[in-house]
Amino acid sequence: MKCVILAGGKGTRISELTKKIPKPMIKIMGRPIIFHIMKHYSDFGIKDFIIAAGYKQNIIKRYFQNKKPKSWKIQIINTGQNTMTGGRLKRLKKYLNNETFMVTYGDGLSNVNITKLIKFHKKFKKISTLTSVRPPARFGAIKIKANKVTYFKEKSKLDEGWINGGFFVFEPQIFKFIKNDKTFLEREPLQTLGKKKQLLAFKHNGFWQCMDTLRDKNILEREFKKIKKL
């Protein structure tokens, strides 16, 4: 099974680091985050990768010319500088051989069990499956009535709702729901699939952390180190 990694965005919210390199090349524990993502898939036997590149793609290409493990197959495809997530995916249709495939973002790490995710997707026979996660809590929760605090709880991820954590499995029919380069995967395609009852959620309660900002990057590195020590 092939795995697509969306790695073409400009990463403007973490511009302190992305002025010179693309976001997926930001280092976590000495290696680009994209390498850690691919290593995770590889540990579950998924070693055929398509990187949907764009912004500063040559830096990604140069890295994998020298650092690619022998067992990995990697195609780095230019999907444009300003293409949205759905558009990037649509540009890769011809490389996916009309087969079930996986997709993830190039800026987040998780210890999601890829084997269980694929089994879950195949069991229910829908077009799409996303991995749902509870975001790490940022703030304590309070409830107020007549200026009095009636409820107070320190930071707890249990107070947060489920969100899209990426780590998708798709059937080829997904391409029917993507119009063009301007399509965000997370908007019309997934919303429409949800309405048609063709979108599943695989619940993951373990480690997950995205990297939108420099603060996120520091949290991700700290928490990822803990996972690696287990």
N, C-alpha and C positions, 0 to 999 in steps of 0.2 A: 504494500500500500504506500502511496506517495503522501508526503507531508508538505504543504505549502506554508511558508513563513512570510507574513506580510512585513516587509522591511524597507519600504520606499519613502516613508514620510519624512518631514523635515525636523520633527521633534522640537518645535518652537518653545514649548513650555519648559524645556530643559536646555535652553540655548547656551547656558554657560559651558556646556560640554559638546553641543552639536554644531557649533560654528565650524569646527574642523573635521568632525567625523560624523557619520550617520548614527542615529540613536542605537541601533542594534549592536554597534561596535563599542559602546561604552563598556568599560571593564568592570566586572564583578569578580572579586577574588583572583585578579590577575589575568582573566580571560574575558573576551567579549561576551555580553549576555546572550547573543545569538548562538554562540558555541555551547553554552550551558543548556539552552533550550534543545538544541539538536542532540546533545549528549543524553538528555532525558528520554527523548524519543528512541534513540539508538539503544538504550538500555532495555527497551521493550520490543526490540526487533524492527523498529521503523527506521530505515537507513537510506531511503530514497527521497531526497529533498529538492524542492523547487523554491528558491528564494525570489520573492517578488520585490525586486530592487527599484530604486529611482534616485533619490537624493544621495549624492556622493557614492554611487554604486561601485566605482572603481576601487575604493578602499576595501569594500567587502570582497571583491574579486581578488585583489592582491593578497588578502589575508588567507583565503582558502586555497590559493595556489601553493602556499607553503605549509599550511597547517591542517590540511584535510586528512582525517584518518582513512586508511586504505579501504576500509569496508563501507565507507559512505559514498553514495552517488549524489553529486550536487550540481544542479543547474541554476545559474544566476541569470534571471531574465529582467531586462529593463522594462518596467511597466509604467514609466513616465514620472516626471517630476511632480505633477500636480494631480495625479489620478487618485480618486478616493478608494476606500478599501474594497468595495464591491467591484469597481472598475478594474482594479488590479487583478482581482480573482478572475474576472471575465476574460482578461487578456491571456490568461494561462490555460484556457479551455482546451486548446489543441494539444497541450502537453500532458493532459490528465487521462487520456485514453478511454474516456467514457466509463470510468470505473469509480467505485467509492474512494474517497480521499479525505485527508485530514487538513485542517487549517489552524494556524495559531498566529498570535501577534508576536512581533520580534522585540517586545519590550516587557515581558513578564515571565516570572518563574513560578513553578508549582511542583508539588510532588504527586500530582494526580496520577492514578493508575491507568495508563493508556490501554492496557489489555482489557480491563473492566469497562472502560469507556467504549471501546469498539464493540464488545459483546453486548452492552446495553443498547447501542445504536442498532445493531443487527437484529436483536430480539424483537424490537417494536416496529421495524420496517417502515420508518418514516424517512422523509427527504433529508432532514437535518437534526443534528443534536449539538447543543452547546453545553459547556461545563459551567454550572452555576456555583458561585462561591459567596461566602459572606466576607465583605471587605473588612480589613483590620480597622477596628474602631478608632476614630480620631478624637472624639470628645465624650465627656460624660453626659448622661441623659438626665434631664429634669422635667417635671411637670409643674405648672403654676396655676393656682386658683386664687383669685382675689389678692394678688401680690404675694401669696404665700407658696413656698415650695411644698408640694404635696408628695413629690416622688423625687428621689435622688439616687442615682446609681453611677458609680465610677465606670470608666471606659470598659465596655464589654462588647465583643463582636456579636453576641446573641441579641443585642438591641438593633442590630443592622439587618436589613432585608437581604434577600438573595440578589446577586447581580450577575451579569454576563462576564465570566472569567476567560472567555476564549476557548481554546482547545476544542475545536469543532470537529465533527465528522459529517461529511456531506455526500449525498448521492448526486450524480450528474444532472439531475433535474433542477438543481439549484440555479443553473445558468438561465433558465427560463424566467427567473424572477429578478435578474440583474439587467438593467437597461443599457447603461453606458459608463464612460469614465467618471461621470459625476455622481454615480450611485454609491451611497454609503451602505455597506453590507448590513450594518446594524439598524438601518431605518426601513425603507420599503421592503426589501427582500425578507428579512427575518420577521418583521411585523406581519407581512402578508402570510408567511408560512405559519405563524402563530394562529392567525384567524382561521386558516384552513386545517388546523390541528395536525400540521406536518413539522412541528418544531418541538423537540424533546429537551428536557433539562436533566443532565446527569449531575446530581448533587455531590459536591466535593467539600468535605469538612476539614481537610488538612491544610498544609501550607499553600499559600498563594499570595503573590505580591506583584503589583504592576510598578512601572517606573515612569510616571508622568513628569515628576519634578525632581530637583536635586534632593529634597527631603525624602522623597520616595526611594531614590537611589540609595541613600544612606541606610534607610530602614531595611530595604531589600538585602543589601550586602550583610548587614548585621544578622538578620533572620536566616539568610541562606547559609551563613557560616554555622549556625546552630544545627540546621538540617544535615549539613555535610558531616558533622561530628557524630551524629547518631549511628 
